[in-house]
Amino acid sequence: MAMRTSAAATARILCGLMALALLVVGGGTLCWHWHVAWVRDRIDHVDQAWFTRAPQASWWTWSLAGLAVVAAAAGIAALVALLRPNRIGDLTVPSTGSGRITLNINKIAQAAASELAADRRVRQATGRALNDGRREVLRITASIDALIAPSDLDELLRGVTARTRTALGPHPIHLEYLLHVDR
């Protein structure tokens, strides 16, 4: 399943920052090992005593606290972006009279699945509405017996698709059918 745009952007930013930090540290280490003069000169100019004085300074605790807050915020942003459900909200369509009708898209997916499950050739069916990262999708999953050819369900699926499209109105939601062949 593809990531939502916000999750992908968050993951790219965090991975890019980590990659940059690792490249700098790793590259510096390799250059030190290979006796690259420019790197050795820069490290020789570093005040070695600073590393023992810095933790004693009054700003040290605040800088560590700031780093911890930034790291925690980045971690929370990644979790929120990656773990947020990919649900689709309600759909508002024009009514035949004046006004508009609000539909729960997940209920439409469940109704389509119920219609499939009512057919004797389908063992069970489930439906859910989700955003797969690029588009909104009604995903209907049905289990059928191995003795039934999936092509035998073409007419049934066309009918369910037509009724579902009618219920959705002009909204461009993709329909996706997944058939599990039980053995």
MOHU-V341875 format. One record per pair of residues at least 12 apart in sequence whose ideal C-beta (glycine too) atoms are under 10 Angstrom apart, sorted by the first residue. I is the first residue (numbers start at 1). J is the second residue. If there is no record, write none. Layout:
i=I j=J
i=I j=J
This chain:
i=1 j=86
i=1 j=130
i=1 j=131
i=1 j=132
i=1 j=133
i=1 j=137
i=1 j=139
i=2 j=86
i=2 j=131
i=2 j=132
i=2 j=133
i=2 j=134
i=2 j=135
i=3 j=81
i=3 j=82
i=3 j=86
i=3 j=132
i=3 j=133
i=3 j=134
i=4 j=81
i=4 j=82
i=4 j=84
i=4 j=86
i=4 j=131
i=4 j=132
i=4 j=133
i=4 j=134
i=5 j=81
i=5 j=131
i=5 j=133
i=5 j=134
i=6 j=77
i=6 j=80
i=6 j=81
i=6 j=82
i=6 j=84
i=6 j=133
i=7 j=77
i=7 j=78
i=7 j=80
i=7 j=81
i=7 j=82
i=7 j=83
i=7 j=84
i=7 j=86
i=7 j=133
i=8 j=81
i=8 j=82
i=8 j=133
i=9 j=81
i=10 j=74
i=10 j=77
i=10 j=78
i=10 j=79
i=10 j=80
i=10 j=81
i=10 j=82
i=11 j=78
i=11 j=81
i=11 j=82
i=13 j=74
i=13 j=77
i=13 j=78
i=14 j=74
i=14 j=75
i=14 j=77
i=14 j=78
i=14 j=81
i=15 j=78
i=17 j=74
i=18 j=74
i=27 j=39
i=28 j=42
i=28 j=43
i=31 j=43
i=85 j=130
i=85 j=131
i=86 j=128
i=86 j=129
i=86 j=130
i=86 j=131
i=86 j=132
i=86 j=133
i=86 j=136
i=86 j=137
i=87 j=105
i=87 j=106
i=87 j=128
i=87 j=129
i=87 j=130
i=87 j=131
i=87 j=136
i=88 j=104
i=88 j=105
i=88 j=106
i=88 j=109
i=88 j=128
i=88 j=129
i=88 j=130
i=88 j=131
i=88 j=136
i=88 j=137
i=88 j=138
i=88 j=171
i=88 j=173
i=89 j=102
i=89 j=104
i=89 j=105
i=89 j=106
i=89 j=129
i=89 j=131
i=89 j=136
i=90 j=102
i=90 j=103
i=90 j=104
i=90 j=105
i=90 j=106
i=90 j=107
i=91 j=103
i=91 j=104
i=91 j=105
i=91 j=108
i=91 j=129
i=91 j=136
i=91 j=167
i=91 j=168
i=91 j=169
i=91 j=171
i=91 j=173
i=92 j=169
i=92 j=171
i=93 j=167
i=93 j=168
i=93 j=169
i=93 j=170
i=93 j=171
i=94 j=169
i=94 j=170
i=95 j=169
i=101 j=169
i=103 j=167
i=103 j=168
i=103 j=169
i=103 j=171
i=104 j=129
i=105 j=127
i=105 j=128
i=105 j=129
i=105 j=130
i=105 j=136
i=105 j=138
i=105 j=167
i=105 j=168
i=105 j=171
i=105 j=173
i=106 j=127
i=106 j=128
i=106 j=129
i=106 j=130
i=106 j=138
i=107 j=127
i=107 j=129
i=107 j=167
i=108 j=127
i=108 j=129
i=108 j=138
i=108 j=163
i=108 j=164
i=108 j=167
i=108 j=168
i=108 j=173
i=109 j=126
i=109 j=127
i=109 j=128
i=109 j=129
i=109 j=130
i=109 j=137
i=109 j=138
i=109 j=139
i=109 j=140
i=109 j=164
i=109 j=173
i=109 j=175
i=110 j=125
i=110 j=126
i=110 j=127
i=110 j=128
i=110 j=129
i=110 j=138
i=110 j=140
i=111 j=127
i=111 j=160
i=111 j=163
i=111 j=164
i=111 j=167
i=112 j=125
i=112 j=127
i=112 j=138
i=112 j=140
i=112 j=142
i=112 j=157
i=112 j=160
i=112 j=161
i=112 j=163
i=112 j=164
i=112 j=167
i=112 j=175
i=112 j=177
i=113 j=125
i=113 j=126
i=113 j=127
i=113 j=128
i=113 j=138
i=113 j=139
i=113 j=140
i=113 j=141
i=113 j=142
i=113 j=160
i=113 j=177
i=114 j=126
i=114 j=127
i=114 j=140
i=114 j=160
i=115 j=127
i=115 j=140
i=115 j=156
i=115 j=159
i=115 j=160
i=115 j=163
i=115 j=164
i=116 j=140
i=116 j=141
i=116 j=142
i=116 j=143
i=116 j=144
i=116 j=153
i=116 j=156
i=116 j=157
i=116 j=159
i=116 j=160
i=116 j=177
i=116 j=179
i=117 j=140
i=117 j=142
i=117 j=143
i=118 j=156
i=119 j=142
i=119 j=144
i=119 j=153
i=119 j=156
i=119 j=157
i=119 j=159
i=119 j=160
i=120 j=148
i=121 j=142
i=121 j=144
i=121 j=145
i=121 j=147
i=121 j=148
i=121 j=149
i=121 j=152
i=121 j=153
i=121 j=156
i=122 j=142
i=122 j=143
i=122 j=144
i=122 j=145
i=122 j=148
i=122 j=153
i=122 j=156
i=122 j=179
i=123 j=142
i=123 j=143
i=123 j=144
i=123 j=145
i=123 j=148
i=123 j=180
i=123 j=182
i=124 j=141
i=124 j=142
i=124 j=143
i=124 j=144
i=124 j=180
i=124 j=182
i=125 j=140
i=125 j=141
i=125 j=142
i=125 j=143
i=125 j=144
i=125 j=160
i=125 j=177
i=125 j=178
i=125 j=179
i=125 j=180
i=126 j=139
i=126 j=140
i=126 j=141
i=126 j=142
i=126 j=143
i=126 j=178
i=127 j=139
i=127 j=140
i=127 j=141
i=127 j=142
i=127 j=160
i=127 j=164
i=127 j=175
i=127 j=177
i=128 j=140
i=128 j=141
i=129 j=173
i=130 j=176
i=131 j=173
i=132 j=174
i=132 j=176
i=134 j=174
i=135 j=172
i=135 j=173
i=135 j=174
i=135 j=176
i=136 j=168
i=136 j=171
i=136 j=172
i=136 j=173
i=136 j=174
i=137 j=173
i=137 j=174
i=137 j=175
i=137 j=176
i=138 j=161
i=138 j=164
i=138 j=167
i=138 j=168
i=138 j=173
i=138 j=174
i=138 j=175
i=138 j=176
i=138 j=177
i=139 j=174
i=139 j=175
i=139 j=176
i=139 j=177
i=139 j=178
i=140 j=157
i=140 j=160
i=140 j=161
i=140 j=164
i=140 j=175
i=140 j=176
i=140 j=177
i=140 j=178
i=140 j=179
i=141 j=176
i=141 j=177
i=141 j=178
i=141 j=179
i=141 j=180
i=142 j=156
i=142 j=157
i=142 j=160
i=142 j=177
i=142 j=178
i=142 j=179
i=142 j=180
i=142 j=181
i=143 j=178
i=143 j=179
i=143 j=180
i=143 j=181
i=143 j=182
i=144 j=179
i=144 j=180
i=144 j=181
i=144 j=182
i=145 j=181
i=145 j=182
i=145 j=183
i=146 j=181
i=146 j=182
i=146 j=183
i=147 j=181
i=147 j=182
i=147 j=183
i=148 j=179
i=148 j=181
i=148 j=182
i=149 j=181
i=150 j=177
i=150 j=179
i=150 j=181
i=153 j=177
i=153 j=179
i=157 j=175
i=157 j=177
i=157 j=179
i=160 j=175
i=160 j=177
i=161 j=175
i=161 j=177
